[in-house]
Amino acid sequence: MGVSLSELGRAERRRNHASIAPTRAKLDAFCAALGDAVGLEVVPYAAPRYDRLLRRLRLGEVELAWLPPVLALAALPKDASPVALPIRGEQSWFWSALFTRPGSPITSTASLSQAHAVWVNAESASGYLVMRAALRADGINPDVVFAKQSFAQSHDAMVRAVLADGECVGATYVHLDAKGGVARAGWGDSEVRVLKRAGPIPADVLAASNELPVEVRNRIEDALVDASPPDLKNAANALFSATSFARAETMHLAHLEVLGRYLLRERVR
């Protein structure tokens, strides 16, 4: 099983979740617990970067991989298939929201030519990639529409910049409740004006190489979703901050696939 520890341990953390940087020891513990649950040896592989992990998955040298949404899109379905999605809090997916502060002269995406876009960083799904892809899908070129663009390097810094200046817009994550209302978002309790929302997007995907036998893949899925023993639950929480797992249904990946060619264009910039 492959995980990019350097990426999962990046400084940008998910808010409202305990988030201590993953370590090789936590990866080892998860693989041992998963192996015990399915009756197989699960060998850990700590990739230095996601591109190395994706390459080994494509070569069949890694049979399970923990992937962020954009890399999952690059791997599925040609090289791998989704096994399970992590649930953090009550959700296994998120939306990206483009927003500004209340009272801003920017009232819709039609007035973005006035805006200074403050993005999180070029690797952030919710704070950059997904929203830029969604704008492209609407026929809006993010490279030319904004008066100015910059990176804040964290969700908190981006939110502060947007709330301080009515000419700024930013993008961040949003989790919705069962009724479609905002359960939590990158802007916390602040009042904002949402200009556009894109999603749902899976937070992460545990993917299996297409070389892995279907019977083994199903055993792993069942162990994670249906009958996860306490040791496996604890190890998953320690490594991924996942309280449980959901089966990867077609609906979970549908919007990601719609944005596919736009997301990959952003990724290779």
N, C-alpha and C positions, 0 to 999 in steps of 0.2 A: 504494500500500500504506500502510495506516494503523497507527500504533503510538502508544500513550500513553506518551511518554518520562517524564513526571513520575511516573506510577504505577510503571513498570518500574524507575525509579531510586529508589524509596522506600528508606528506611533499613533496613527489614526485609529481610534478605538470606537466601538459601538457604544453609544451612550446608554445609560440605564441598565447596563449589564456588567457584572464582574468580568474584568478583562485583563488578566495577567498574561503576559506574552507567552505563547506556547514554547515548550522546550522539547529536546529530543527525548527526555525522560517521560514526558507526557505522551508523546507519540508512541514510544515503546509500550507504555501502559495500555493505551487504547488498542494497539495491535494485539497485545497479549489477551486482553479481555474479549475482543472480537473473535480471536482464534478459539478461545475456550467456548464461546457461545455457538460457534458453527462447527466445531470439531475439526478445524484445519489450522495449519501454521500460517500466520499472517506476518510477513516479513516487512518491517518498516523501511521506508526510503525517504530521507530528508533531502529534498531538492534545494539547491542554492537559489534557484529562480524558477518562476512559473514556466518559462520557455523550455527549460530542461525537463521539467515534469511533463509538459505536454508532448515533447519529443519522445520520451520514454514510453508514455502511454500509447502513442501512435505506433511505436515499434513493438508493442506487446511486452516490453520489459517491466512495465508497471501495469498491474491488473485492476487496481482500484486507485482512484485519485480524487483528492479534495480540490474542487475548482471554483473560482469565482465565476459570476454569470457570463462575462464576456469570453473567458477561456472555455467555459462549458459550451458556448455557442460554436466556438471554433472546432471543438472535438466531437460534438453530437451532430447527426447520428453516425457519421462515417467511421469514426474511430472508437466510439464509446456509446454507452446508453446510460441514462440516469437511473440511479438506484434509490436514493432517498434525499430528502431536503431537510436541513436542520431547522428546528423550531426554537426560536429564542423569544421568551415571553410567551405570546400566544400565536405568533405568526412565523411562517416559513418563507415569506416573500415581502417585498417592499415596493413602494412607488417612489419615483423621483418627482419633486415639485419645484417649479420655477416660481420664485416669489420676489416681492419687494415689500417695502414698509407701507402701512396705511397712509393715505394722503399723498403718495407719490404721483407725479404726473404720468407715470407709466401705468396704464390701466389695462392693457392687453398685449398680446404678442404683436399686434399691429403697430405698437409704438416702441418696439425694441430698438429702433434706430437711434433713439435718444439715450439708450442705456449704457452704463458701464457694467459689463458682466463680470462678476467676481466668482470664479470657480474655486473648488476645493483644491484639487490637483489633477494632473493629466491621467492618473490611474484610478481615480475615484469613479465608481459606477454611478452612484446616486448624485454625486456632486459635480459630474462632468459628462461622462460618456453617454449615459442613457438619455439625459435631456438634450444633448447636442444631436444625438441620433434621432430623437423624436421631433426636434425642430426640422431637421433635414427631411424627415418623412412628410412633414407638413409643407414642404417646399420653401422653407426658410433656411438660408445658408448661414450658419453661425460664424463663419469666417469673415463675412462681409456685413452682416446686419447690425452688429453692435458698434457704438461709437468708440468703445474701448473694452479691452479684456485683460484680466489679471488673475493670478492665483493667490489664494490666501493660505494654502497648505494645511488647513484644518477646517472642519465644519464650524467649530466655535468662532474662529477668526473670520470666516466668511459671513456668518450670521451677524456678527458685530459690525462688519463693514456695511452690509446691506441696511441694517436698521439705523445706521448713523447717517446715511446719505440717500435721499429720495431718488437720485438718478442711478442708483445701483440695483441690480437684480442678482440673485444667486440661486443655486440649486442644491437641494439636500434631500435626505431620505424622509419618507412619511410612512407610518404604519397605520392602517385603518382598522376600525372596530367592525363588529358584525353588521352594524347598520350603515357602514360606509362613512362614518365620521372619523375624524383624526384622533387616533388613540395616543400617538406620540409622534414627534417630528424633530428634526434637527434644530428648529428654532425654539424648542422648549415651550414655555408658557407665553412667549411674546406674541403680540398680535401682528399678523402679516396679511398681505394681499396675495393670494395664489393666482398666478397668471396661466399656468399650464401644469398638468399632471400626466405622468407617463408610467405605465405599469399594468399589471403587476410583474415584478421581476424576482426570480428566486435569489435569496441572499447568497447562498452557496449551493453547490451540487456535489454529492458524492456519486461519482461516475465509475462504471465498470468498463474495462476494455471489452471490445466485441470478441476478443479471443477467449475471454473467461466463459466457461461452460454455463449455460442458462441455469442449470440446477444449482450450481454454486452461487450464482448471482441471487437467485431466489432465496437461498438459505441466509445470505447476508441481509437481504432486505427484510425478511421475516424477523431475524434476530434484532435488527435495529428498530423496526416499527411496531411489531406485535408483542414480542416476548423478551424485551430487552432486560437482561438480568441487572441487579444493582451495580455490580462491578463495571459493566459496560456503560451504564448510564452515567456513573460517576466519572469514568474515563473520558466519555464524550463531552461532558460538561467542562472538565478540566482543560481539555485540548481545544475545543471549538466553542465553548460557552453555549452548547446546545442542550436544552433541557429534555428534548425528545426529537423524534424524527417523523416525517410524513412521507408517504409514498409519492414518488414523482409522477404525477398525472400529466396528461397532455396539456390541460388548461394552465398548468403552472409555467410551462415554457412557451405558450402560444404568443404572448406579446413580445417575448425575447426574440422569437423567430421572425415576427413581423418586422422588428427593427434590425434584423440580422445584418443585412448588407451595409446599413448605415453605421451600426456599431463597429463592425470590422473595419470600416473606413476610418472611424475615429481612432481605433486601436493602433492602426499601422502608421498614423501620422507622425 
